[in-house]
Amino acid sequence: MDARVKAHIWASMAIRMSDMAGRPTAVLRKGDPDSGGMLCVLEGREGQVVLSQARDAEGRPAWVRGTGPAPVDRETADAYVERQVKRDPDLWVLEFEAPDYLPPFEARIL
């Protein structure tokens, strides 16, 4: 069993890493500070990709492209985020400028 990092600490780390990479970040929604999950909106030139937390087959932390493999428009990304927040009101939503559609933090994307 792995130790879980509190959500607000993880969010602070991701924001700091983005800042160090020179990429603007916005906290679109604060969720539960201790146990909230994360959605990360990656803003690129061709639209947005929303990453959602997941686990791989071995139970290790990973991310999935909740909005699909290709970038989507703002309305589609916002609708996805809204649906997820309705299911889990404890979610945090962070938005990163990511022209390469890669998050500024280490992430295994499934």
C-alpha positions in Angstrom: 0.0 0.0 0.0 1.4 3.4 -0.9 1.1 6.6 1.2 -1.3 9.2 -0.2 -0.2 12.8 -0.4 -2.9 15.3 0.7 -4.5 17.0 -2.3 -3.6 20.5 -1.4 0.1 19.5 -1.1 0.0 17.7 -4.4 -1.7 20.7 -6.1 1.0 23.1 -4.6 3.7 20.8 -5.9 2.2 20.7 -9.4 1.8 24.4 -9.5 5.4 25.0 -8.4 6.7 22.6 -11.0 4.7 24.4 -13.7 6.1 27.7 -12.4 9.6 26.4 -12.6 9.0 25.4 -16.2 7.8 28.9 -17.0 4.2 27.6 -17.7 1.3 29.6 -16.3 -1.1 27.6 -14.1 -4.6 28.3 -12.8 -6.5 26.7 -10.0 -10.0 26.4 -11.6 -11.5 24.6 -8.6 -10.4 23.7 -5.1 -11.7 20.4 -3.8 -11.2 18.7 -0.5 -7.8 19.7 0.8 -7.0 16.3 2.2 -8.5 13.6 0.0 -9.7 15.3 -3.1 -8.9 13.9 -6.5 -7.3 15.8 -9.4 -8.3 16.8 -12.9 -5.6 18.5 -15.0 -6.6 20.6 -18.0 -3.7 20.9 -20.4 -4.2 24.0 -22.6 -2.5 23.8 -26.0 -2.6 25.5 -29.3 -5.2 23.2 -30.8 -7.5 22.9 -27.7 -7.5 21.2 -24.4 -6.9 17.7 -23.0 -8.2 16.8 -19.6 -6.2 14.3 -17.6 -8.0 12.3 -14.9 -6.3 10.3 -12.1 -6.4 6.5 -12.5 -4.4 3.4 -11.5 -2.6 1.1 -13.8 -3.0 -2.7 -13.8 -0.5 -3.0 -11.0 -2.3 -0.4 -8.9 0.3 2.3 -9.4 -0.9 6.0 -9.9 -1.4 7.0 -13.5 -3.4 9.4 -15.6 -5.9 8.9 -18.5 -7.0 11.4 -21.1 -10.6 11.7 -20.0 -11.5 13.7 -23.1 -9.9 11.2 -25.5 -6.5 11.1 -27.4 -6.9 14.3 -29.4 -7.4 17.8 -28.1 -10.9 19.1 -27.8 -12.5 22.5 -27.7 -13.1 24.5 -24.5 -16.8 23.6 -24.4 -16.1 19.9 -24.5 -13.4 20.1 -21.9 -15.6 22.2 -19.6 -18.5 19.7 -20.0 -16.2 16.8 -19.1 -15.0 18.6 -16.0 -18.5 19.5 -15.0 -19.7 15.9 -15.2 -16.8 14.7 -13.1 -17.3 17.3 -10.5 -21.0 16.3 -10.2 -19.9 12.8 -9.6 -17.2 13.8 -7.1 -17.6 17.2 -5.5 -14.2 16.9 -3.8 -12.3 17.2 -7.1 -9.6 19.8 -7.7 -9.3 21.2 -11.2 -5.9 22.6 -12.3 -5.2 24.1 -15.7 -1.7 24.2 -17.1 -0.4 25.9 -20.2 1.0 22.9 -22.1 1.8 23.5 -25.8 3.1 19.9 -26.0 0.1 18.5 -24.1 2.4 17.1 -21.4 1.9 17.9 -17.8 4.7 19.8 -15.9 4.9 17.0 -13.4 6.0 13.4 -13.7 3.1 11.4 -15.0 2.4 8.0 -16.5 -0.3 8.5 -19.0 -2.3 5.4 -20.0 
